Amino acid sequence: MKEDKHLEKATFAGGCFWCMVKPFDELPGIHGIISGYTGGLVEKPSYEEVKKGTTGHYEAVEITFDPVLFPYQKLLDLYWPQIDPTDEGGQFFDRGSQYKTAIFFHDEKQRELAERSKKEVASSGRFNKPIVTEILPASEFYAAEDYHQDFYKKNPEEYKQERIDSGRDAFIEENWRKDS
């Protein structure tokens, strides 16, 4: 049976890619999430290379989605509350350019929606510092090594501890859920 679905890709950097999979995973219209690297100059980088911060790559997730069931705007609405969009040095206890936040757009519509959503976050009054999350054109995406894929499912206790130790969950609770 042939599928007539038109699937699209969305790419988000939000610090540690382990923490960026679960919020999007297993939702209706999400067909897959790959942890990996993008935005840099090195072809087929390894985790060890990227974590040194010398490749120019961001840790990121590439999401394959059905825009009819899960529109790109809904992905953006889910992305922002996973991050500290004011931190230009990384995310939580992960420091360096490889852990910075960015939205990588795949077409003009995604760019426009990403820019609009960034302005909405900036004008929300939620933060008293500038929003530094970059909006960049998508480039080659390299899947991370297998042990990084679905990390939260394979290593639930380590994943949970990582989120607590990093300060991510406390930040989200304090800054994104306080008015929800």
Buried (B, 14 or more C-beta within 10 A) or exposed (E): EEEEEEEBBBBBBBBBBBBBBBBBBEBEBBBEBBBBBBBBEBEEBBBEBBBEBBBBBBBBBBBBBBBEEBBBBBBBEBBBBBBBBBBBEBBBEBBBBBBBBBBBBBEEEBBEBBEEBBEEBBEEEBEEEEBBBBBBEBEEBBEBEEEBBBBBEEBEEEBEEBBEEBBBBEBBEEBBEEEE
